[in-house]
């Protein structure tokens, strides 16, 4: 079925990249750019299959004051939950930085923004809150589809440490998509969260 093919291929690229970095020690962002390009092509190919479901989610007709208020409320709730998890996890785990490889290899700041902020926000939202949620809902019902896409979203990041935080993010962004009928609030919130992480790591300094 398309869901299994899509998730299997998506997971394969994530695992292959993680194995490559661990085996070679080569964390150059160019490799991340290649994987991002492959993932983007994969997402667009499968999304095209479900274009009747996904194209309406990319319209901006429903983005009024109510949607903005709902997005802001979700952002506050999600931020509190995820920050709470990272605060607790920091007592046990040491987290890798996102910007470290970019600085080490002399890559420009805009490259980090494109690969860490823009591309994940657009393509992961189309993939998980678009394609997967659209395919899973008729099969499982709204609640189970919401939970499963959040689980798959967490798995795809290939890190047990961030599984709880990314499950919560996937749950919040999926719920937001269901309530607003649009992918754009999730795209904006996803991008804002990733940008916040980069700023906290010093994106605006030392380049």
N, C-alpha and C positions, 0 to 999 in steps of 0.2 A: 504494500500500500504506500501511497506517496509520503505519508507521515514518517514511516519507518525509513524509507529511502532517504528522505531529506535529513532527518536527525542523524542517521548513521553516517552520511557523508559529511555533515557539518561537524559532528563529533570527531570524525577521522582527521580532519584538518587541524582541529584543536589539539588532539593527542599527538599527532605527528610533529607539530610545532614544539610542543612541550618536550617531547622525547629528543628532538633535534637539539634544542637549547641545552638540555641536561647532558646529552652525550658529547656535544662538541664544545660547550661553553661559549658558543657564539651567539650572543644576544643582540646582534646588530639589528636596528629597526628596519633595515631593508628586508629581512626575513619576515618581519611582522607585516610589512607592506604587501609582500607576495601573498601571505595567508589571507590578509584582508581582501585583496583583490579576488582570490579564489572564492572566499565566502560570499562576497558581494555578487559575483556571477551566479553562484549557487542559489542564493536567496531570490534574485531577480528571475531566474529560470523557473523556480517552483512557484513564485508569486504570480507569474504570468499565467500559470495553469489555473489559478484561483482568482483571476483578475476581476471577475464579476463580483466577488466578495470583497476584494481588497481595494479596488479603485474607489468605491464609495467612501472607504475609510480615510482616503487621502484628500477628500474635499474639505474645505474650510467653512462650510455653511453653518455648522453648529458651534463655531467658536465664539460664543458671546460671553457676556459678563458672568453668567452662571457657570459656564465651563471654566473660565479663568479662576473663579472663586474655588471651584471644586479641585482644580489642579493645584492651587496654592495650599489647600487643606491637605491633599494627599502628599504634597512635598514636605509639609511640616511633620505629618505623621510618619512618613517613610524615613525622613531624616533622623527623627528621634529614635526610631527602632534600630536603624542600621548603625548609627553612631553609638548607640548603647551596646550593640553586639561587638563592634570594633574596640570599644573601651574595655569590655570584659576580656575579649580575646587577646588584647595586647599584654595581659598579665601572663599569658602562656605562650603565645606565638610571636615570632618576629616577621613582620610583613615586608615583602620586597617593595621597592619604589617603582613607580611607572616611568619617572623621568630619568632615572639613573642611566640606562643604556643610551638614551638620546644625548645626554651630556657627555658621557664617556666617549662616544663616537663622533662628537662634534656636529650632531644633527640640529637643524634650526627648530625653534620653538613651534613654528607653524606646522611642521611635520608631526610633532607630538599632538597638537590640537586636532589635526585631520584624522590621524590614526587612532587616537584614544578617545576623542570627544565626538567628532562629527560622524565618522563611519559606523561605530557601534550604535550610536543613537538612531541613525536612520535604518541600517540594515538589520540590527537585532530587533527593532520594533516591528519592521515588516515581517521578519521571520517568525517571531514568537507571538506577538500580539496581533499579527496579521494572518499569515499563512497557517501556523499551527493552531491558533485559537479558532480560526474559521473552520479548519478541517476537523478538529476534535469536538467542537460543541455539538454537532449533530450526532456524533457517535456516543458521547459520554454524558451530555447534558452540560449546562453552563458551569455549575459548581466544580464538577470533576475536571472539566476541560481547563478551567482557570487554575486549579491546583496542579494539574499535570504540566501545563506549559510553564508554570513557575518552577517546577521541579527540573524540567528539561533545561530551562534557562540557567539554573544554578549548576547543573551537571556540566554544561558546555564550557564553563570557565575552568574546569579541570583542576580544582583546588578544594579539598575538604574544608580548609580554613574559612573560605568565603562562601561555602555552600549556604549556611543560614542567612547571611546578609543578602546574597543574590536571590535566594528563594523569596525573601521578603520584598525585594525590589520587583521581582517578576510578578508577585502577587498584587502589589500595589499598582503597577503599571497595567497589568491585565484588567484589574477592576476598573481602573480609570478609562481604559478603552471601551469596556462594556457600558459604562455609565454615560460616556460622552459620544459614543458612536464614531470616534475619530482616532487615528493614530497620532495626530500631531501633538496633543497634550503630552502623550508619553514620550514622543521624540524630544520635545523641548525639555521635559523634566529629566529624561535620561541624559541628555547633553549637559544640562546644568549641573547634574550631580557629578558627572565625570570631570567637568571643568573645575568644579569646586575641589575635587581631589587633587588635580594638577596644581591649582593655585596654592593649596595647602602644602604641596611639596616644593613650592618656590618657582612656579612657572613664570612669574613676573620678575624674577630676579636671577642674576647670574648667567644670562645668555650673551 
